[in-house]
């Protein structure tokens, strides 16, 4: 199982959106759609579970990062 942090998932989502139009064969298109769907489902799951990708989630993560870096 691959483990991605939130920023990596956002980067992967961006890469998938940028490469969508480059797929030309049926198999490529289906695999690309499958991967894109899995990334979006994982982002939605995290959003619902932790508040990631919301203003509150981002502020909480920034606060945690500041505390970690200042200690």
C-alpha positions as CSV (number, residue, x, y, z in Angstrom):
1,X,0.0,0.0,0.0
2,X,1.3,3.4,-0.9
3,X,1.1,6.2,1.7
4,X,0.9,9.8,0.6
5,X,0.7,12.9,2.8
6,X,-1.8,15.6,1.9
7,X,0.6,17.7,-0.2
8,X,1.6,14.6,-2.2
9,X,-2.0,13.7,-2.9
10,X,-2.7,17.3,-4.0
11,X,0.4,17.1,-6.3
12,X,-0.8,13.7,-7.7
13,X,-4.3,15.1,-8.3
14,X,-2.7,18.0,-10.2
15,X,-0.5,15.7,-12.3
16,X,-3.5,13.5,-13.1
17,X,-5.5,16.5,-14.3
18,X,-2.5,17.7,-16.5
19,X,-2.0,14.3,-18.1
20,X,-5.7,13.3,-18.8
21,X,-5.7,14.6,-22.4
22,X,-2.4,12.7,-23.1
23,X,-4.1,9.3,-22.8
24,X,-5.0,7.8,-26.2
25,X,-5.6,4.1,-25.9
26,X,-8.6,2.6,-24.2
27,X,-6.5,0.9,-21.5
28,X,-4.6,4.0,-20.7
29,X,-7.8,6.0,-20.4
30,X,-9.4,3.5,-18.1
31,X,-6.3,3.2,-15.9
32,X,-5.9,6.9,-15.7
33,X,-9.6,7.3,-14.7
34,X,-9.2,4.6,-12.1
35,X,-6.2,6.2,-10.5
36,X,-7.8,9.6,-10.6
37,X,-10.9,8.2,-8.9
38,X,-8.8,6.6,-6.2
39,X,-6.9,9.8,-5.5
40,X,-10.1,11.8,-5.3
41,X,-11.7,9.2,-3.0
42,X,-8.7,9.2,-0.7
43,X,-8.8,13.0,-0.6
44,X,-12.5,13.0,0.2
45,X,-12.0,10.3,2.9
46,X,-9.3,12.4,4.6
47,X,-11.4,15.6,4.3
48,X,-14.3,13.9,6.1
49,X,-12.1,12.1,8.6
50,X,-9.6,14.9,9.5
51,X,-10.8,18.1,7.9
52,X,-7.9,18.1,5.5
53,X,-8.2,20.4,2.5
54,X,-10.5,22.7,4.5
55,X,-9.5,26.1,6.0
56,X,-9.7,24.7,9.5
57,X,-7.6,21.7,8.5
58,X,-4.9,23.8,6.8
59,X,-4.8,26.2,9.8
60,X,-4.5,23.3,12.2
61,X,-1.6,21.8,10.1
62,X,0.2,25.1,10.0
63,X,-0.2,25.6,13.7
64,X,1.3,22.1,14.3
65,X,4.2,22.8,11.9
66,X,5.0,26.1,13.6
67,X,5.0,24.5,17.0
68,X,7.2,21.6,15.8
69,X,9.7,23.9,14.1
70,X,9.9,26.4,17.0
71,X,10.7,23.7,19.7
